[in-house]
Amino acid sequence: MNCIKRIAAAIIIWAATANLAQAQIIDDSTKAIYGSATTLIIREADIFKGNLTPVRIDTALTNLQSIRHWYYDSSLYQDLGNIGTASQPLFWRMPTVLGARLGRNAFDRYAVNTATVEFYDTKSPHTFLNYVQGGLGESIFRTKHTRNIGPNWNVGIGYERLGSERQFGQVDPSDNALVSHYGLQAFTHYFSKNDRYRIMAIYAHTSHDHIESGGVQPKPGQSPKELLSLTGQPVWLSTAVTDEKRTSIRATQWYKLIGPGLQLYHTVDAFDQANKFTDVDLKGKKDSIVFYPRALLDTALTQDNALYWQVENTFGLMGSTKYFVYRAYAKRRDGEYRLRARGANYVPTRGINDSLTGVYIGGTNRTIKDNFIGGEAQFRLRNDIYVTTNAEFMLGEGDYLINAQARYKFLTVRQTRASYSPTLTQQLVQSNHFAWNNDFENITSNQTAAVLESQIRNHFLSGQVQFTNLRNYVYYQDSLNGDWAQPAQVSGNTDLLQVSFRHRMQLKFFVLDNTVFYNAVGGNEVIRMPEWYVLSKAYVQTPMFKSAIFVQAGVEMNWHSSYFADGYMPVTQQFHLQNSFNVTRYPTLDLFLNTDIKNLNIFLKLSHVNNVVNSWEPGYYTTPNYIANPFSFLFGLKWNFYD
């Protein structure tokens, strides 16, 4: 981990000095020309909506210090208490993908979503650097370089690293790594001079290694709260590791037949994900296996592999006018889901090159051949007055998604009905610790939502009410009936009420930004969310030194009510119900200072500062048996170069 820090620091220094040296060659008049106003972005979704006008890159200072804005998904998540750990959305979401889905999403927020990435149009070469370093070993490094080959062709590359270190358990100072992640991207955007043909393409690869501990292990009669104030707490697992690799290639092409009103398009989306779980010492110092519910194939070690790959081809017609946008398509998905588990009768054999290989038993495959048709239409009088409908149907199966949405100025209403298949992981697993082959029915969902937004002078108000009725919901069980962390389906209804309200007020230099979430579950209570969640920020912002810099300084608080948060099973990378560990209410306070100096944004942050107050509780849990990071000092920067 120290080596990674040194490499990241060296790259930052090299990039900065290289760009500064380049900048010295360029005269002051050229410097004034290039900047964020000449570095524009556009997304695939913009093209589908008929919007071909790129927008400026985001250089805003707000939320620079917020940890959830360091990832590709800035939503609220439940994690294992540290950067890069397994996580799931804190509030329930409706799936938007029909048909086959792998269902191993614990590391989604750290991986690039190739369907939503930004493509660039730059007047000068653009380099972006993002670096975060924390006192507990937290580190994030991202860099991206993009430039236009010509006025209508842009290319770019990106690289990222993310890491964290263990903060509880028997930690070896020489090897205390918890998470090691890296990612690579290459992307291009080209359109013909007459604008009849356009292509957006991206390649992305990520690797995510996660040391699994199973959480802290209380002694008999010891409460979880007692473990918060101890050091070197015992953990359930000491030799378990999860390794996940993802590769994605996506390219969308458009061709105008008769202007923007009639276009052909094609999207190819190839994706593979490999998950490997290994534990080379199941018993540890015990006479029998610990933590795991059982050992089906080998009582000494576990080596489980799950591989999923798919190739989607979408062919469609689309068009846009001043007031109307439409799209119709047919989609084909081919793929395979493969499971392999090393068993007790794993037999070493010698191959052609006299090297040891192995015979795996207990493997199984499932072939995927899904076909869909779908479409979307929008009547748009203005950006804040429109009606949108979209639908997708899986041919020969019961999966479908129908959505209608209308907006009139400050009010948006939406109605969604869906029937979707359980994930492949919920249907089929074969490992050393779990084995199931389920024939679940489709899950049906009816959702009604309304959003109200308004700006009244210096007050911004936003409220949302969302009601969802679920039937035949599939979840991962608790340990009450002996099927711990295994999927089950309920036949009755599960009702979800999700409400949020945000108020942002600015009085001269002072800003107060509060968001409150309320959640209620009725019927079959197989979905767990905190009933209340409060996110609050108070800060002052002002220019300083004759407007040479812009500063934000304040405090941020996160608080949720007590609830039986889902536990985590590392073997299958799934969160599951549990009814014995109450994750209690606890506020976290962060002090921050954000600074904008021309093209450089810097933040300083005292994270979980209330942890250093002796009269306060010694810490808190984010997930049963997983302790959140204690107090930490973090430093970060975002640096844009335009030459």
C-alpha positions as CSV (number, residue, x, y, z in Angstrom):
1,M,0.0,0.0,0.0
2,N,2.9,2.4,0.7
3,C,4.3,1.6,-2.7
4,I,0.9,2.6,-4.2
5,K,1.0,5.9,-2.4
6,R,4.5,6.7,-3.6
7,I,3.6,5.8,-7.2
8,A,0.4,8.0,-7.0
9,A,2.4,10.9,-5.6
10,A,5.1,10.5,-8.3
11,I,2.5,10.5,-11.1
12,I,0.9,13.7,-9.6
13,I,4.2,15.5,-9.4
14,W,5.2,14.4,-12.9
15,A,1.9,15.4,-14.4
16,A,1.9,18.7,-12.7
17,T,5.5,19.6,-13.7
18,A,4.9,18.4,-17.3
19,N,1.9,20.5,-17.7
20,L,3.5,23.5,-16.0
21,A,6.5,23.2,-18.3
22,Q,4.1,23.0,-21.3
23,A,2.2,26.0,-19.9
24,Q,5.4,28.1,-19.9
25,I,5.6,27.8,-23.7
26,I,2.1,29.2,-24.2
27,D,1.7,32.9,-23.9
28,D,-0.8,34.7,-21.7
29,S,-3.3,35.3,-24.5
30,T,-3.5,31.6,-25.3
31,K,-4.0,30.8,-21.6
32,A,-7.0,33.1,-21.5
33,I,-8.6,31.2,-24.4
34,Y,-8.6,27.7,-23.1
35,G,-10.4,26.6,-20.0
36,S,-13.6,24.9,-18.7
37,A,-15.6,26.9,-21.3
38,T,-13.7,25.2,-24.1
39,T,-13.8,21.7,-22.6
40,L,-17.2,20.2,-23.3
41,I,-18.9,16.9,-22.5
42,I,-21.8,15.0,-24.0
43,R,-23.4,11.7,-23.2
44,E,-25.0,8.9,-25.1
45,A,-28.4,9.7,-23.5
46,D,-28.2,13.3,-24.8
47,I,-28.0,12.0,-28.4
48,F,-31.0,9.8,-27.9
49,K,-33.0,12.8,-26.7
50,G,-32.0,14.8,-29.7
51,N,-29.7,17.1,-27.8
52,L,-26.4,17.5,-29.7
53,T,-25.2,20.5,-27.8
54,P,-22.3,19.6,-25.4
55,V,-22.0,21.3,-22.0
56,R,-19.1,22.5,-19.9
57,I,-17.3,20.2,-17.6
58,D,-18.3,20.3,-13.9
59,T,-15.7,22.3,-11.9
60,A,-18.0,23.0,-8.9
61,L,-16.6,23.1,-5.5
62,T,-19.7,21.9,-3.7
63,N,-19.5,18.3,-2.3
64,L,-15.8,18.1,-3.1
65,Q,-15.2,16.7,0.4
66,S,-18.2,14.3,0.4
67,I,-17.1,10.7,0.3
68,R,-20.1,9.5,-1.7
69,H,-19.2,11.9,-4.4
70,W,-15.8,10.3,-4.9
71,Y,-17.4,7.3,-6.5
72,Y,-19.3,6.7,-9.8
73,D,-22.6,6.6,-7.9
74,S,-23.2,9.4,-5.4
75,S,-26.3,7.8,-3.8
76,L,-26.4,6.9,-0.2
77,Y,-25.0,3.4,0.5
78,Q,-24.6,0.8,3.2
79,D,-21.0,-0.4,3.2
80,L,-18.6,-2.3,5.5
81,G,-17.2,0.9,7.1
82,N,-14.3,1.7,4.8
83,I,-13.5,3.0,1.4
84,G,-13.9,0.5,-1.4
85,T,-15.7,-2.2,0.7
86,A,-18.8,-4.1,-0.4
87,S,-21.9,-2.0,-0.5
88,Q,-25.6,-1.8,-1.4
89,P,-28.0,1.2,-1.9
90,L,-29.3,2.3,1.5
91,F,-32.8,2.8,0.0
92,W,-34.5,0.2,-2.3
93,R,-34.3,0.7,-6.0
94,M,-36.3,-0.8,-8.8
95,P,-34.2,-2.8,-11.3
96,T,-34.2,-1.4,-14.8
97,V,-32.6,-4.4,-16.6
98,L,-34.9,-7.1,-17.7
99,G,-34.0,-10.8,-18.4
100,A,-30.7,-12.2,-17.3
101,R,-28.9,-10.2,-14.6
102,L,-25.9,-11.6,-12.7
103,G,-26.9,-10.0,-9.4
104,R,-23.4,-9.6,-7.9
105,N,-23.4,-5.8,-7.4
106,A,-21.5,-5.3,-4.2
107,F,-18.8,-3.3,-6.1
108,D,-20.9,-1.6,-8.7
109,R,-20.3,2.0,-7.4
110,Y,-16.5,1.6,-7.9
111,A,-16.8,0.5,-11.6
112,V,-17.4,2.7,-14.6
113,N,-20.9,2.4,-16.2
114,T,-20.1,2.5,-19.9
115,A,-23.7,3.5,-20.7
116,T,-23.5,6.8,-18.8
117,V,-19.9,8.0,-19.3
118,E,-18.9,11.4,-20.5
119,F,-17.5,11.9,-24.0
120,Y,-15.5,15.1,-24.7
121,D,-15.1,17.9,-27.3
122,T,-12.0,19.9,-26.4
123,K,-10.4,22.9,-28.1
124,S,-7.1,22.0,-26.3
125,P,-5.6,18.9,-24.7
126,H,-7.3,18.4,-21.3
127,T,-5.8,16.5,-18.4
128,F,-7.8,15.8,-15.2
129,L,-6.2,14.7,-11.9
130,N,-8.1,13.6,-8.7
131,Y,-6.2,12.6,-5.6
132,V,-7.5,11.8,-2.1
133,Q,-5.3,10.6,0.8
134,G,-6.4,9.9,4.4
135,G,-4.6,9.3,7.6
136,L,-6.0,5.8,7.9
137,G,-4.6,4.7,4.6
138,E,-7.6,5.7,2.4
139,S,-6.5,6.6,-1.0
140,I,-8.1,7.5,-4.4
141,F,-6.2,8.4,-7.5
142,R,-7.8,9.2,-10.9
143,T,-6.4,10.7,-14.0
144,K,-7.9,11.3,-17.5
145,H,-6.4,12.8,-20.6
146,T,-8.4,13.7,-23.7
147,R,-7.8,15.7,-26.8
148,N,-9.4,16.4,-30.2
149,I,-7.6,14.8,-33.1
150,G,-9.7,17.1,-35.3
151,P,-12.7,19.3,-34.8
152,N,-15.0,16.3,-35.0
153,W,-12.9,13.5,-33.4
154,N,-11.9,13.2,-29.7
155,V,-9.9,10.4,-28.0
156,G,-9.0,9.9,-24.4
157,I,-7.6,7.5,-21.8
158,G,-8.2,7.1,-18.1
159,Y,-6.6,5.4,-15.1
160,E,-7.6,5.0,-11.5
161,R,-6.5,3.4,-8.2
162,L,-8.4,3.0,-5.0
163,G,-7.2,1.5,-1.7
164,S,-7.9,1.2,2.0
165,E,-6.4,-0.4,5.0
166,R,-7.9,-2.6,7.8
167,Q,-8.9,-0.7,10.9
168,F,-10.1,-3.6,13.1
169,G,-9.1,-7.2,13.7
170,Q,-5.6,-8.7,14.1
171,V,-3.7,-6.4,11.7
172,D,-0.2,-7.2,10.6
173,P,1.5,-3.7,10.2
174,S,3.5,-5.1,7.3
175,D,0.4,-6.3,5.4
176,N,-2.7,-4.4,6.4
177,A,-4.3,-3.9,3.0
178,L,-8.1,-4.2,2.9
179,V,-9.1,-3.1,-0.7
180,S,-7.0,-2.7,-3.8
181,H,-8.7,-1.5,-6.9
182,Y,-7.5,-0.3,-10.3
183,G,-9.3,0.7,-13.5
184,L,-8.4,1.5,-17.1
185,Q,-10.5,3.3,-19.7
186,A,-10.1,4.2,-23.4
187,F,-12.8,6.2,-25.2
188,T,-13.5,8.0,-28.5
189,H,-16.2,10.2,-30.0
190,Y,-16.4,10.9,-33.7
191,F,-18.9,12.5,-36.0
192,S,-18.7,13.2,-39.7
193,K,-18.3,16.8,-41.0
194,N,-21.9,16.7,-42.4
195,D,-23.1,15.3,-39.0
196,R,-24.9,12.3,-40.7
197,Y,-22.7,9.7,-38.9
198,R,-21.7,9.6,-35.3
199,I,-20.0,7.0,-33.0
200,M,-19.3,6.9,-29.3
201,A,-17.1,4.0,-28.0
202,I,-15.5,3.0,-24.8
203,Y,-13.4,0.2,-23.3
204,A,-13.3,-0.2,-19.5
205,H,-11.6,-2.7,-17.3
206,T,-11.6,-2.8,-13.4
207,S,-10.0,-5.1,-10.9
208,H,-11.2,-5.1,-7.3
209,D,-9.5,-7.2,-4.5
210,H,-11.2,-7.2,-1.1
211,I,-9.8,-8.9,2.0
212,E,-12.8,-10.5,3.8
213,S,-13.0,-10.5,7.6
214,G,-16.6,-11.5,8.2
215,G,-16.6,-8.6,10.8
216,V,-15.6,-8.6,14.4
217,Q,-16.2,-11.7,16.5
218,P,-17.6,-11.0,20.0
219,K,-16.7,-13.4,22.8
220,P,-19.6,-15.1,24.6
221,G,-21.5,-12.5,26.6
222,Q,-19.6,-9.6,25.0
223,S,-21.7,-6.9,23.4
224,P,-20.9,-5.3,20.1
225,K,-20.6,-2.0,21.8
226,E,-17.7,-3.2,23.9
227,L,-15.7,-4.0,20.8
228,L,-15.8,-0.4,19.6
229,S,-13.4,0.8,22.2
230,L,-10.9,-2.1,21.8
231,T,-7.9,-2.5,19.5
232,G,-7.0,-5.7,17.7
233,Q,-10.5,-7.1,17.8
234,P,-10.8,-10.7,16.8
235,V,-12.5,-11.2,13.4
236,W,-14.3,-14.2,11.9
237,L,-12.1,-14.7,8.9
238,S,-8.3,-14.3,8.4
239,T,-7.5,-15.9,5.1
240,A,-10.5,-15.0,2.9
241,V,-10.3,-12.9,-0.2
242,T,-12.7,-11.7,-2.9
243,D,-11.4,-10.9,-6.4
244,E,-13.6,-9.3,-9.0
245,K,-12.7,-8.4,-12.5
246,R,-14.9,-6.6,-15.0
247,T,-14.4,-5.8,-18.7
248,S,-16.8,-3.8,-20.8
249,I,-16.8,-2.6,-24.5
250,R,-19.6,-0.5,-25.7
251,A,-20.1,1.3,-29.0
252,T,-23.1,3.2,-30.3
253,Q,-23.4,4.4,-33.9
254,W,-26.0,6.7,-35.4
255,Y,-26.7,7.4,-39.1
256,K,-29.2,10.1,-40.3
257,L,-31.4,8.8,-43.2
258,I,-33.5,12.0,-43.6
259,G,-32.1,14.5,-41.2
260,P,-32.6,14.3,-37.4
261,G,-36.2,13.1,-37.9
262,L,-35.2,9.6,-39.1
263,Q,-32.1,7.9,-38.0
264,L,-30.7,4.4,-37.7
265,Y,-28.7,3.4,-34.7
266,H,-26.8,0.3,-33.4
267,T,-25.4,-0.4,-30.0
268,V,-23.1,-3.3,-29.2
269,D,-22.4,-3.8,-25.5
270,A,-20.0,-6.6,-24.5
271,F,-19.5,-7.3,-20.8
272,D,-17.9,-9.9,-18.6
273,Q,-17.6,-10.2,-14.8
274,A,-15.5,-12.8,-13.0
275,N,-15.9,-13.2,-9.2
276,K,-13.6,-15.5,-7.2
277,F,-13.9,-16.2,-3.5
278,T,-11.0,-18.0,-1.8
279,D,-10.4,-19.0,1.8
280,V,-7.4,-21.3,2.3
281,D,-8.0,-22.0,6.0
282,L,-11.6,-22.7,6.9
283,K,-11.0,-23.9,10.4
284,G,-8.4,-21.4,11.6
285,K,-7.3,-22.6,15.0
286,K,-10.7,-24.3,15.6
287,D,-11.6,-28.0,15.3
288,S,-14.4,-27.2,12.9
289,I,-15.2,-24.6,10.3
290,V,-16.0,-21.1,11.6
291,F,-18.4,-18.4,10.2
292,Y,-19.6,-20.4,7.2
293,P,-22.9,-22.4,7.6
294,R,-21.5,-25.6,6.1
295,A,-18.7,-27.1,3.9
296,L,-20.2,-29.1,1.1
297,L,-17.1,-30.0,-0.9
298,D,-14.0,-29.4,1.2
299,T,-13.6,-28.8,4.9
300,A,-10.1,-27.4,4.5
301,L,-10.3,-24.6,1.9
302,T,-12.7,-22.9,-0.5
303,Q,-12.2,-21.7,-4.1
304,D,-15.4,-20.6,-5.7
305,N,-15.6,-19.1,-9.2
306,A,-18.5,-17.4,-10.9
307,L,-18.2,-16.0,-14.5
308,Y,-20.8,-14.1,-16.4
309,W,-20.5,-12.7,-19.9
310,Q,-23.0,-11.2,-22.3
311,V,-23.0,-9.5,-25.7
312,E,-26.0,-7.2,-26.5
313,N,-26.8,-6.0,-29.9
314,T,-29.5,-3.3,-30.2
315,F,-30.8,-2.1,-33.6
316,G,-33.3,0.8,-33.7
317,L,-34.9,3.7,-35.4
318,M,-35.0,7.1,-33.8
319,G,-35.7,10.7,-34.5
320,S,-36.2,14.2,-33.0
321,T,-38.0,17.4,-33.9
322,K,-38.5,20.6,-32.0
323,Y,-41.3,19.1,-29.9
324,F,-41.1,15.4,-30.3
325,V,-38.5,12.6,-29.8
326,Y,-39.0,8.9,-30.4
327,R,-37.1,5.7,-30.5
328,A,-38.0,2.0,-31.3
329,Y,-35.6,-0.9,-31.1
330,A,-35.0,-4.6,-31.0
331,K,-32.4,-6.1,-28.7
332,R,-30.7,-9.5,-28.5
333,R,-28.6,-10.6,-25.5
334,D,-26.4,-13.7,-25.7
335,G,-24.3,-14.9,-22.8
336,E,-23.4,-17.5,-20.3
337,Y,-23.3,-18.0,-16.5
338,R,-20.6,-20.4,-15.3
339,L,-20.0,-21.7,-11.8
340,R,-17.0,-23.7,-10.6
341,A,-16.2,-24.9,-7.1
342,R,-13.1,-26.8,-6.0
343,G,-14.0,-29.9,-4.1
344,A,-12.4,-32.4,-1.8
345,N,-11.7,-34.7,-4.8
346,Y,-9.9,-31.9,-6.6
347,V,-7.3,-34.0,-8.5
348,P,-3.9,-32.5,-9.5
349,T,-3.0,-33.7,-13.0
350,R,-0.1,-33.0,-15.3
351,G,-0.8,-31.2,-18.5
352,I,1.0,-31.1,-21.8
353,N,3.7,-28.8,-20.5
354,D,4.1,-31.0,-17.4
355,S,2.5,-28.3,-15.2
356,L,0.0,-29.1,-12.5
357,T,-3.6,-28.3,-13.4
358,G,-6.8,-29.4,-11.6
359,V,-10.1,-31.1,-12.2
360,Y,-13.0,-29.1,-10.8
361,I,-16.2,-30.9,-9.8
362,G,-19.5,-29.4,-9.1
363,G,-19.5,-27.0,-12.0
364,T,-22.6,-25.8,-13.8
365,N,-23.5,-23.6,-16.8
366,R,-26.5,-21.6,-17.9
367,T,-26.8,-20.2,-21.5
368,I,-28.6,-16.9,-22.1
369,K,-30.5,-16.1,-25.2
370,D,-32.8,-13.1,-24.5
371,N,-34.8,-11.1,-27.0
372,F,-36.5,-7.7,-26.4
373,I,-38.4,-5.0,-28.2
374,G,-38.9,-1.6,-26.8
375,G,-39.4,2.1,-27.5
376,E,-39.6,5.6,-26.0
377,A,-41.5,8.8,-27.0
378,Q,-41.4,12.2,-25.5
379,F,-43.5,15.3,-26.3
380,R,-41.6,18.3,-25.1
381,L,-43.0,21.8,-25.1
382,R,-40.2,23.2,-23.0
383,N,-37.5,21.7,-20.8
384,D,-39.8,21.9,-17.8
385,I,-43.0,20.9,-19.7
386,Y,-43.0,17.4,-21.2
387,V,-44.6,13.9,-21.3
388,T,-42.5,10.8,-21.7
389,T,-43.4,7.2,-22.1
390,N,-41.1,4.2,-22.5
391,A,-41.6,0.4,-22.5
392,E,-39.6,-2.8,-23.0
393,F,-40.8,-6.3,-23.4
394,M,-38.9,-9.6,-23.3
395,L,-40.2,-11.9,-26.1
396,G,-41.3,-15.4,-25.0
397,E,-41.0,-14.5,-21.3
398,G,-42.9,-12.5,-18.7
399,D,-40.4,-9.7,-18.2
400,Y,-41.6,-6.2,-19.1
401,L,-41.2,-2.5,-18.0
402,I,-43.8,0.2,-18.7
403,N,-43.2,3.8,-17.6
404,A,-45.0,7.1,-18.0
405,Q,-43.8,10.4,-16.7
406,A,-45.2,14.0,-17.0
407,R,-43.7,17.2,-15.9
408,Y,-45.3,20.6,-15.6
409,K,-42.9,23.3,-14.4
410,F,-42.2,22.4,-10.7
411,L,-44.2,19.2,-10.5
412,T,-43.3,15.7,-12.0
413,V,-45.4,12.6,-11.7
414,R,-44.4,9.1,-12.7
415,Q,-46.1,5.7,-12.9
416,T,-44.1,2.5,-13.5
417,R,-45.1,-1.1,-13.8
418,A,-42.6,-3.9,-14.2
419,S,-42.2,-7.7,-14.1
420,Y,-38.6,-8.8,-13.9
421,S,-36.8,-12.1,-13.4
422,P,-34.8,-12.9,-10.2
423,T,-31.1,-12.5,-10.7
424,L,-29.0,-15.5,-11.9
425,T,-27.3,-15.6,-8.5
426,Q,-30.7,-15.9,-6.8
427,Q,-31.7,-18.7,-9.2
428,L,-28.5,-20.8,-9.2
429,V,-25.4,-21.0,-7.0
430,Q,-22.9,-23.8,-6.5
431,S,-20.0,-23.3,-4.1
432,N,-18.3,-25.0,-1.2
433,H,-20.8,-23.4,1.3
434,F,-24.0,-22.9,-0.6
435,A,-25.9,-24.8,-3.3
436,W,-29.3,-23.9,-4.7
437,N,-31.2,-24.2,-8.0
438,N,-34.4,-22.2,-7.6
439,D,-37.4,-21.8,-10.0
440,F,-38.7,-18.5,-8.7
441,E,-41.6,-16.7,-10.3
442,N,-41.2,-13.2,-11.7
443,I,-41.2,-10.3,-9.3
444,T,-43.9,-7.7,-10.1
445,S,-43.7,-4.0,-9.1
446,N,-46.1,-1.1,-9.3
447,Q,-44.6,2.3,-8.5
448,T,-46.2,5.7,-8.2
449,A,-44.0,8.8,-7.6
450,A,-44.3,12.5,-7.4
451,V,-41.5,15.1,-7.3
452,L,-42.0,18.8,-6.4
453,E,-39.2,21.3,-7.0
454,S,-39.3,25.0,-6.5
455,Q,-36.9,28.0,-6.2
456,I,-38.3,30.8,-4.0
457,R,-35.7,33.6,-3.9
458,N,-32.8,32.2,-1.9
459,H,-34.6,29.0,-0.9
460,F,-34.5,25.8,-2.9
461,L,-37.2,23.2,-2.0
462,S,-37.4,19.7,-3.3
463,G,-39.7,16.9,-2.2
464,Q,-40.4,13.4,-3.4
465,V,-43.1,10.8,-2.5
466,Q,-42.7,7.3,-3.9
467,F,-45.0,4.3,-3.2
468,T,-44.1,0.8,-4.4
469,N,-46.1,-2.4,-4.3
470,L,-44.0,-5.6,-4.8
471,R,-45.3,-9.1,-5.2
472,N,-43.3,-12.3,-5.2
473,Y,-40.2,-10.5,-3.9
474,V,-37.0,-12.5,-3.7
475,Y,-34.6,-11.7,-0.8
476,Y,-31.8,-13.4,1.1
477,Q,-32.9,-14.9,4.4
478,D,-31.8,-14.6,8.0
479,S,-30.7,-17.5,10.1
480,L,-34.0,-18.2,11.8
481,N,-35.0,-21.2,9.7
482,G,-31.5,-22.6,9.0
483,D,-31.2,-21.1,5.5
484,W,-28.9,-18.3,6.4
485,A,-28.0,-16.0,3.5
486,Q,-29.9,-18.1,1.0
487,P,-32.6,-16.7,-1.3
488,A,-36.3,-17.1,-0.7
489,Q,-39.5,-15.8,-2.3
490,V,-42.5,-14.4,-0.6
491,S,-45.9,-14.8,-2.2
492,G,-47.7,-11.9,-0.6
493,N,-47.3,-8.1,-1.0
494,T,-44.5,-5.9,0.2
495,D,-45.3,-2.2,0.3
496,L,-42.7,0.6,0.4
497,L,-43.3,4.2,1.2
498,Q,-40.2,6.4,0.5
499,V,-40.3,10.1,1.1
500,S,-37.6,12.7,0.9
501,F,-37.5,16.5,1.5
502,R,-34.6,18.9,0.8
503,H,-34.3,22.6,1.8
504,R,-31.3,24.7,0.7
505,M,-31.1,28.2,2.0
506,Q,-28.5,30.8,1.2
507,L,-28.1,34.1,3.1
508,K,-25.3,36.0,1.7
509,F,-22.2,34.0,2.6
510,F,-24.0,31.4,4.7
511,V,-25.5,28.2,3.3
512,L,-27.7,25.7,5.1
513,D,-28.5,22.5,3.2
514,N,-30.7,19.8,4.8
515,T,-32.2,16.6,3.4
516,V,-34.5,14.3,5.4
517,F,-35.5,10.8,4.2
518,Y,-38.4,8.7,5.6
519,N,-39.0,5.0,4.8
520,A,-41.8,2.6,5.8
521,V,-42.2,-1.0,4.9
522,G,-45.6,-2.8,5.1
523,G,-46.7,-6.3,4.4
524,N,-43.9,-8.8,4.2
525,E,-41.0,-6.9,5.8
526,V,-38.2,-8.4,3.8
527,I,-36.6,-5.1,2.9
528,R,-34.7,-3.2,5.6
529,M,-34.1,0.5,5.5
530,P,-33.6,3.1,8.3
531,E,-36.9,4.7,9.0
532,W,-35.3,8.2,9.2
533,Y,-32.1,9.5,7.6
534,V,-30.8,13.1,7.9
535,L,-28.1,14.7,5.8
536,S,-27.2,18.2,6.9
537,K,-24.6,20.7,5.8
538,A,-23.9,24.2,7.1
539,Y,-21.1,26.2,5.6
540,V,-19.9,29.7,4.7
541,Q,-18.6,30.5,1.2
542,T,-16.8,33.6,0.0
543,P,-14.1,34.8,-2.3
544,M,-10.9,35.9,-0.7
545,F,-7.7,37.8,-1.6
546,K,-9.4,40.0,-4.2
547,S,-11.3,37.0,-5.6
548,A,-8.1,35.1,-6.3
549,I,-9.6,32.1,-4.5
550,F,-13.0,30.9,-3.4
551,V,-13.5,29.2,-0.1
552,Q,-16.1,27.0,1.5
553,A,-15.8,26.0,5.2
554,G,-18.3,24.2,7.3
555,V,-19.7,21.0,8.9
556,E,-21.5,18.1,7.5
557,M,-23.6,15.6,9.5
558,N,-25.1,12.2,8.7
559,W,-27.6,10.5,11.0
560,H,-30.0,7.6,10.7
561,S,-32.4,5.9,13.1
562,S,-31.7,2.5,14.5
563,Y,-32.6,-0.5,12.3
564,F,-31.8,-4.1,11.7
565,A,-29.4,-3.5,8.8
566,D,-28.7,-6.3,6.4
567,G,-25.7,-8.6,7.1
568,Y,-23.1,-9.4,4.5
569,M,-22.2,-12.8,3.1
570,P,-18.8,-12.6,1.3
571,V,-19.1,-16.0,-0.3
572,T,-21.8,-14.8,-2.7
573,Q,-21.2,-11.1,-2.2
574,Q,-24.8,-10.6,-1.1
575,F,-26.5,-8.6,1.7
576,H,-29.1,-10.6,3.6
577,L,-31.7,-10.2,6.3
578,Q,-30.7,-10.5,10.0
579,N,-32.8,-10.0,13.2
580,S,-30.2,-10.0,16.0
581,F,-27.9,-7.0,15.4
582,N,-29.4,-3.6,15.8
583,V,-27.3,-0.9,14.0
584,T,-28.0,1.9,16.4
585,R,-28.6,5.6,15.6
586,Y,-25.4,7.6,15.5
587,P,-24.4,11.0,14.1
588,T,-21.1,11.5,12.2
589,L,-19.7,15.0,12.1
590,D,-17.2,16.1,9.5
591,L,-15.4,19.5,9.4
592,F,-14.2,20.6,5.9
593,L,-12.5,23.4,4.1
594,N,-12.8,23.6,0.3
595,T,-10.8,25.9,-1.8
596,D,-11.0,26.9,-5.5
597,I,-7.8,28.4,-6.9
598,K,-8.2,28.8,-10.7
599,N,-8.0,25.3,-12.1
600,L,-7.2,23.7,-8.8
601,N,-9.8,22.5,-6.2
602,I,-8.4,21.4,-2.8
603,F,-10.2,20.1,0.3
604,L,-9.1,19.4,3.9
605,K,-11.4,17.3,6.0
606,L,-11.6,16.1,9.6
607,S,-13.8,13.0,9.2
608,H,-15.9,11.6,12.1
609,V,-14.5,14.4,14.3
610,N,-16.9,13.6,17.2
611,N,-15.0,10.3,17.6
612,V,-12.2,12.2,19.4
613,V,-14.6,13.5,22.1
614,N,-14.2,11.4,25.2
615,S,-17.8,11.9,26.3
616,W,-19.1,10.6,22.9
617,E,-19.7,7.0,22.0
618,P,-16.5,5.3,20.8
619,G,-17.8,4.6,17.3
620,Y,-20.5,2.9,15.4
621,Y,-21.3,0.0,13.0
622,T,-22.4,0.5,9.4
623,T,-23.2,-3.2,8.9
624,P,-23.6,-5.9,11.6
625,N,-20.1,-6.7,13.0
626,Y,-18.4,-4.1,10.7
627,I,-17.0,-1.1,12.5
628,A,-16.9,2.2,10.7
629,N,-13.6,4.1,10.3
630,P,-12.7,6.2,13.4
631,F,-11.5,9.8,13.2
632,S,-9.3,10.6,10.2
633,F,-7.7,13.6,8.5
634,L,-8.1,13.6,4.7
635,F,-6.7,15.8,2.0
636,G,-7.8,15.8,-1.6
637,L,-7.5,17.8,-4.9
638,K,-9.0,18.0,-8.3
639,W,-6.8,19.6,-10.9
640,N,-7.7,20.5,-14.5
641,F,-5.1,21.3,-17.1
642,Y,-6.2,22.8,-20.5
643,D,-2.9,22.9,-22.4
